[in-house]
Amino acid sequence: MARKEKSPQMKVSILLQDLNPEEQANLEHRLPFINVADGSLIYSPDEHGEVLFLLKKGRIRLYRLSPEGKVLTTAIIEPGSVFGEMALLGQGMQDSFAEALEDSTLYTLSRRDVQEVLLSDPRISRRLLEIVSRRLSSTERKLEEFAFRNVPQRLASLLLQLAHLPASHQGGPVTLPRRYTHQQLAEMIGTYRETVTKVLNDFRKQELVRMDRGRIQLVDIEALQAMIAD
């Protein structure tokens, strides 16, 4: 794991949005953080002790390995969300691995950090509860996708999520910010690489996506969104 450092002046907007700038700076100065490179393993089932990760920047994939070695992605963590092993907050990794999908910055909090820095201020503890609740809802949606959506729908949903679509998006093609192999995409939606290759080829024939310098470009975002809504 990367070396812990003193926090720079960065804002975890959701968690600290009720604090004034001076309060935010003072609190962040107390939070240890790590920078991890794309592809780095952040957490594994072999880890011991409680630790809560608060993602400031980047994107993290949580996944599990079956006894046969098959990989199943259980969650993709977005900035502002939390994960880790912290019984105090009902957070558990449940034999999961955590891997950086891109260069990322994470705050790393012990049980003492959570109690003394976050839960001691009711404004922060309220926001933390909201974040944890959103993580639970996201996990439930992921399980629903596996249970009720077919592979094209799951892949369309994943591509839209990976595209980082801004709220102000007015249409037009959007290229995924990084390259993903067909194997990585398959692991994220619980299917086989060959199936993802076939579905992506179908998407290209329907002019829903195309390749842009090795990365996937979403051409018809409205059609992909409609596919999920069906």
C-alpha positions as a LaTeX table, in Angstrom:
\begin{tabular}{lrrr}
\hline
Residue & $x$ (\AA) & $y$ (\AA) & $z$ (\AA) \\
\hline
Met1 & 0.00 & 0.00 & 0.00 \\
Ala2 & 1.20 & 3.51 & $-0.73$ \\
Arg3 & 2.76 & 5.62 & 2.02 \\
Lys4 & 0.44 & 7.70 & 4.17 \\
Glu5 & 0.92 & 11.44 & 4.01 \\
Lys6 & $-0.50$ & 14.56 & 5.51 \\
Ser7 & $-3.59$ & 15.67 & 3.65 \\
Pro8 & $-3.34$ & 18.47 & 1.07 \\
Gln9 & $-5.98$ & 21.15 & 1.00 \\
Met10 & $-8.62$ & 19.05 & $-0.75$ \\
Lys11 & $-12.33$ & 19.14 & $-0.16$ \\
Val12 & $-14.53$ & 16.07 & 0.27 \\
Ser13 & $-17.49$ & 18.20 & $-0.74$ \\
Ile14 & $-20.33$ & 15.91 & 0.33 \\
Leu15 & $-18.89$ & 15.00 & 3.70 \\
Leu16 & $-17.67$ & 18.46 & 4.67 \\
Gln17 & $-20.11$ & 20.69 & 2.84 \\
Asp18 & $-21.70$ & 21.92 & 6.09 \\
Leu19 & $-18.37$ & 23.25 & 7.39 \\
Asn20 & $-16.90$ & 26.64 & 6.62 \\
Pro21 & $-13.57$ & 26.77 & 4.70 \\
Glu22 & $-11.47$ & 27.18 & 7.85 \\
Glu23 & $-13.15$ & 24.23 & 9.54 \\
Gln24 & $-12.66$ & 22.11 & 6.42 \\
Ala25 & $-8.97$ & 22.95 & 6.25 \\
Asn26 & $-8.43$ & 22.17 & 9.93 \\
Leu27 & $-10.23$ & 18.84 & 9.69 \\
Glu28 & $-8.52$ & 17.71 & 6.50 \\
His29 & $-5.16$ & 18.47 & 8.05 \\
Arg30 & $-5.94$ & 15.71 & 10.57 \\
Leu31 & $-6.91$ & 13.07 & 7.99 \\
Pro32 & $-4.19$ & 10.72 & 6.68 \\
Phe33 & $-4.41$ & 9.92 & 2.98 \\
Ile34 & $-2.75$ & 7.79 & 0.33 \\
Asn35 & $-2.23$ & 8.19 & $-3.41$ \\
Val36 & $-2.50$ & 4.96 & $-5.41$ \\
Ala37 & $-1.75$ & 4.28 & $-9.04$ \\
Asp38 & $-4.11$ & 2.81 & $-11.61$ \\
Gly39 & $-4.25$ & $-0.96$ & $-11.16$ \\
Ser40 & $-2.97$ & $-0.96$ & $-7.57$ \\
Leu41 & $-4.48$ & $-3.35$ & $-5.05$ \\
Ile42 & $-5.68$ & $-1.32$ & $-2.06$ \\
Tyr43 & $-7.31$ & $-3.98$ & 0.08 \\
Ser44 & $-7.42$ & $-7.78$ & 0.15 \\
Pro45 & $-9.09$ & $-10.42$ & 2.36 \\
Asp46 & $-5.70$ & $-10.94$ & 4.02 \\
Glu47 & $-5.86$ & $-7.47$ & 5.60 \\
His48 & $-6.46$ & $-7.36$ & 9.34 \\
Gly49 & $-7.91$ & $-4.62$ & 11.49 \\
Glu50 & $-10.52$ & $-1.97$ & 10.86 \\
Val51 & $-9.98$ & 0.71 & 8.25 \\
Leu52 & $-12.42$ & 2.99 & 6.47 \\
Phe53 & $-11.50$ & 4.40 & 3.08 \\
Leu54 & $-13.05$ & 7.66 & 1.90 \\
Leu55 & $-12.46$ & 8.17 & $-1.81$ \\
Lys56 & $-11.51$ & 11.73 & $-2.71$ \\
Lys57 & $-10.45$ & 11.27 & $-6.33$ \\
Gly58 & $-10.45$ & 8.43 & $-8.83$ \\
Arg59 & $-12.45$ & 5.23 & $-8.98$ \\
Ile60 & $-12.19$ & 1.94 & $-7.09$ \\
Arg61 & $-13.43$ & $-1.52$ & $-8.01$ \\
Leu62 & $-14.52$ & $-4.00$ & $-5.33$ \\
Tyr63 & $-14.45$ & $-7.62$ & $-6.46$ \\
Arg64 & $-14.51$ & $-11.17$ & $-5.14$ \\
Leu65 & $-12.87$ & $-14.38$ & $-6.32$ \\
Ser66 & $-14.76$ & $-17.66$ & $-6.51$ \\
Pro67 & $-12.99$ & $-20.89$ & $-5.48$ \\
Glu68 & $-12.55$ & $-21.55$ & $-9.21$ \\
Gly69 & $-10.81$ & $-18.20$ & $-9.64$ \\
Lys70 & $-13.66$ & $-16.39$ & $-11.41$ \\
Val71 & $-13.74$ & $-12.65$ & $-10.74$ \\
Leu72 & $-17.01$ & $-10.91$ & $-9.84$ \\
Thr73 & $-17.11$ & $-7.13$ & $-9.49$ \\
Thr74 & $-19.52$ & $-6.21$ & $-6.69$ \\
Ala75 & $-19.22$ & $-2.41$ & $-6.72$ \\
Ile76 & $-17.53$ & 0.52 & $-8.38$ \\
Ile77 & $-16.76$ & 3.21 & $-5.81$ \\
Glu78 & $-17.16$ & 6.81 & $-6.92$ \\
Pro79 & $-15.54$ & 9.92 & $-5.35$ \\
Gly80 & $-17.19$ & 10.91 & $-2.10$ \\
Ser81 & $-18.17$ & 7.37 & $-1.16$ \\
Val82 & $-16.71$ & 5.06 & 1.49 \\
Phe83 & $-15.75$ & 1.41 & 1.78 \\
Gly84 & $-13.70$ & $-0.76$ & 4.08 \\
Glu85 & $-13.95$ & $-2.77$ & 7.25 \\
Met86 & $-15.65$ & $-0.73$ & 9.99 \\
Ala87 & $-18.22$ & $-2.45$ & 12.20 \\
Leu88 & $-19.04$ & 0.91 & 13.80 \\
Leu89 & $-20.62$ & 2.03 & 10.50 \\
Gly90 & $-21.85$ & $-1.35$ & 9.30 \\
Gln91 & $-19.18$ & $-1.45$ & 6.61 \\
Gly92 & $-17.60$ & $-4.79$ & 5.68 \\
Met93 & $-15.47$ & $-6.04$ & 2.80 \\
Gln94 & $-16.77$ & $-9.63$ & 3.02 \\
Asp95 & $-13.73$ & $-11.32$ & 1.46 \\
Ser96 & $-13.50$ & $-8.61$ & $-1.20$ \\
Phe97 & $-10.53$ & $-7.05$ & $-2.95$ \\
Ala98 & $-10.30$ & $-3.33$ & $-3.72$ \\
Glu99 & $-8.43$ & $-2.22$ & $-6.84$ \\
Ala100 & $-7.85$ & 1.26 & $-8.26$ \\
Leu101 & $-9.40$ & 1.65 & $-11.72$ \\
Glu102 & $-7.46$ & 4.89 & $-12.17$ \\
Asp103 & $-5.00$ & 7.02 & $-10.24$ \\
Ser104 & $-6.81$ & 7.71 & $-6.96$ \\
Thr105 & $-6.57$ & 9.56 & $-3.66$ \\
Leu106 & $-8.15$ & 8.06 & $-0.55$ \\
Tyr107 & $-8.43$ & 9.13 & 3.05 \\
Thr108 & $-7.63$ & 6.17 & 5.33 \\
Leu109 & $-9.36$ & 6.27 & 8.69 \\
Ser110 & $-8.97$ & 4.06 & 11.73 \\
Arg111 & $-11.83$ & 3.45 & 14.15 \\
Arg112 & $-10.34$ & 6.15 & 16.38 \\
Asp113 & $-10.17$ & 8.60 & 13.44 \\
Val114 & $-13.85$ & 7.97 & 12.66 \\
Gln115 & $-14.92$ & 8.44 & 16.26 \\
Glu116 & $-12.78$ & 11.45 & 17.10 \\
Val117 & $-12.72$ & 13.30 & 13.76 \\
Leu118 & $-15.95$ & 12.45 & 11.95 \\
Leu119 & $-18.56$ & 11.29 & 14.46 \\
Ser120 & $-17.65$ & 13.96 & 17.01 \\
Asp121 & $-19.28$ & 16.61 & 14.80 \\
Pro122 & $-23.03$ & 16.01 & 14.20 \\
Arg123 & $-22.85$ & 17.87 & 10.88 \\
Ile124 & $-20.23$ & 15.47 & 9.56 \\
Ser125 & $-21.79$ & 12.36 & 11.10 \\
Arg126 & $-25.09$ & 13.16 & 9.36 \\
Arg127 & $-23.37$ & 13.45 & 5.98 \\
Leu128 & $-21.39$ & 10.27 & 6.65 \\
Leu129 & $-24.63$ & 8.41 & 7.30 \\
Glu130 & $-25.96$ & 9.68 & 3.97 \\
Ile131 & $-22.83$ & 8.43 & 2.17 \\
Val132 & $-23.04$ & 5.00 & 3.81 \\
Ser133 & $-26.74$ & 4.79 & 2.92 \\
Arg134 & $-25.97$ & 5.60 & $-0.73$ \\
Arg135 & $-23.33$ & 2.85 & $-0.76$ \\
Leu136 & $-25.93$ & 0.36 & 0.48 \\
Ser137 & $-28.43$ & 1.51 & $-2.15$ \\
Ser138 & $-25.80$ & 1.22 & $-4.85$ \\
Thr139 & $-25.01$ & $-2.35$ & $-3.78$ \\
Glu140 & $-28.70$ & $-3.23$ & $-3.84$ \\
Arg141 & $-29.04$ & $-1.80$ & $-7.36$ \\
Lys142 & $-26.05$ & $-3.87$ & $-8.46$ \\
Leu143 & $-27.70$ & $-7.04$ & $-7.14$ \\
Glu144 & $-30.94$ & $-6.13$ & $-8.91$ \\
Glu145 & $-29.05$ & $-5.70$ & $-12.19$ \\
Phe146 & $-27.55$ & $-9.18$ & $-11.88$ \\
Ala147 & $-30.97$ & $-10.65$ & $-11.09$ \\
Phe148 & $-33.27$ & $-8.83$ & $-13.50$ \\
Arg149 & $-31.29$ & $-7.36$ & $-16.40$ \\
Asn150 & $-29.88$ & $-9.19$ & $-19.37$ \\
Val151 & $-26.26$ & $-8.80$ & $-20.49$ \\
Pro152 & $-26.86$ & $-6.00$ & $-23.05$ \\
Gln153 & $-28.72$ & $-3.99$ & $-20.42$ \\
Arg154 & $-26.02$ & $-4.58$ & $-17.81$ \\
Leu155 & $-23.30$ & $-3.60$ & $-20.26$ \\
Ala156 & $-25.17$ & $-0.47$ & $-21.35$ \\
Ser157 & $-25.61$ & 0.52 & $-17.71$ \\
Leu158 & $-21.92$ & $-0.04$ & $-16.99$ \\
Leu159 & $-20.74$ & 1.96 & $-20.02$ \\
Leu160 & $-22.92$ & 4.90 & $-19.02$ \\
Gln161 & $-21.55$ & 4.74 & $-15.49$ \\
Leu162 & $-17.93$ & 4.58 & $-16.68$ \\
Ala163 & $-18.46$ & 7.56 & $-19.01$ \\
His164 & $-18.74$ & 10.06 & $-16.14$ \\
Leu165 & $-21.61$ & 11.82 & $-17.88$ \\
Pro166 & $-21.96$ & 15.37 & $-16.53$ \\
Ala167 & $-25.39$ & 16.58 & $-15.44$ \\
Ser168 & $-25.13$ & 19.29 & $-18.10$ \\
His169 & $-24.54$ & 16.82 & $-20.94$ \\
Gln170 & $-26.51$ & 18.00 & $-23.98$ \\
Gly171 & $-25.93$ & 15.06 & $-26.28$ \\
Gly172 & $-23.16$ & 14.03 & $-28.63$ \\
Pro173 & $-20.57$ & 11.25 & $-28.40$ \\
Val174 & $-18.69$ & 10.68 & $-25.13$ \\
Thr175 & $-15.47$ & 8.65 & $-24.89$ \\
Leu176 & $-14.72$ & 6.64 & $-21.79$ \\
Pro177 & $-11.86$ & 8.35 & $-19.91$ \\
Arg178 & $-9.71$ & 5.19 & $-19.90$ \\
Arg179 & $-9.30$ & 1.93 & $-21.78$ \\
Tyr180 & $-11.06$ & $-1.20$ & $-20.55$ \\
Thr181 & $-10.40$ & $-4.69$ & $-21.82$ \\
His182 & $-13.31$ & $-6.96$ & $-22.66$ \\
Gln183 & $-12.22$ & $-9.15$ & $-19.73$ \\
Gln184 & $-12.47$ & $-6.21$ & $-17.30$ \\
Leu185 & $-15.92$ & $-5.30$ & $-18.58$ \\
Ala186 & $-17.05$ & $-8.92$ & $-18.30$ \\
Glu187 & $-15.93$ & $-9.09$ & $-14.67$ \\
Met188 & $-17.83$ & $-5.91$ & $-13.86$ \\
Ile189 & $-21.15$ & $-7.29$ & $-15.10$ \\
Gly190 & $-20.75$ & $-10.94$ & $-14.15$ \\
Thr191 & $-20.43$ & $-12.58$ & $-17.55$ \\
Tyr192 & $-17.79$ & $-13.99$ & $-19.92$ \\
Arg193 & $-15.32$ & $-12.08$ & $-22.09$ \\
Glu194 & $-16.66$ & $-13.71$ & $-25.23$ \\
Thr195 & $-20.17$ & $-12.53$ & $-24.36$ \\
Val196 & $-19.01$ & $-8.94$ & $-23.88$ \\
Thr197 & $-17.20$ & $-9.07$ & $-27.23$ \\
Lys198 & $-20.37$ & $-10.24$ & $-28.97$ \\
Val199 & $-22.57$ & $-7.60$ & $-27.29$ \\
Leu200 & $-20.10$ & $-4.80$ & $-28.07$ \\
Asn201 & $-20.04$ & $-5.91$ & $-31.70$ \\
Asp202 & $-23.83$ & $-5.75$ & $-31.72$ \\
Phe203 & $-23.69$ & $-2.25$ & $-30.18$ \\
Arg204 & $-21.29$ & $-1.16$ & $-32.93$ \\
Lys205 & $-23.55$ & $-2.53$ & $-35.66$ \\
Gln206 & $-26.45$ & $-0.60$ & $-34.11$ \\
Glu207 & $-24.21$ & 2.50 & $-34.03$ \\
Leu208 & $-24.57$ & 2.78 & $-30.26$ \\
Val209 & $-20.80$ & 2.73 & $-29.69$ \\
Arg210 & $-17.56$ & 2.87 & $-31.64$ \\
Met211 & $-13.87$ & 2.65 & $-30.84$ \\
Asp212 & $-11.91$ & 5.89 & $-30.46$ \\
Arg213 & $-8.13$ & 5.36 & $-30.34$ \\
Gly214 & $-8.53$ & 2.14 & $-28.42$ \\
Arg215 & $-11.22$ & 3.45 & $-26.08$ \\
Ile216 & $-14.97$ & 2.94 & $-26.24$ \\
Gln217 & $-16.98$ & 5.94 & $-27.42$ \\
Leu218 & $-20.69$ & 6.13 & $-26.63$ \\
Val219 & $-22.38$ & 7.40 & $-29.77$ \\
Asp220 & $-26.09$ & 7.14 & $-29.01$ \\
Ile221 & $-26.41$ & 7.80 & $-25.29$ \\
Glu222 & $-30.18$ & 8.20 & $-25.42$ \\
Ala223 & $-30.58$ & 4.75 & $-26.96$ \\
Leu224 & $-28.33$ & 3.20 & $-24.29$ \\
Gln225 & $-30.36$ & 4.90 & $-21.57$ \\
Ala226 & $-33.59$ & 3.71 & $-23.15$ \\
Met227 & $-32.26$ & 0.16 & $-23.20$ \\
Ile228 & $-31.80$ & 0.28 & $-19.43$ \\
Ala229 & $-35.24$ & 1.78 & $-18.87$ \\
Asp230 & $-37.00$ & $-1.06$ & $-20.70$ \\
\hline
\end{tabular}
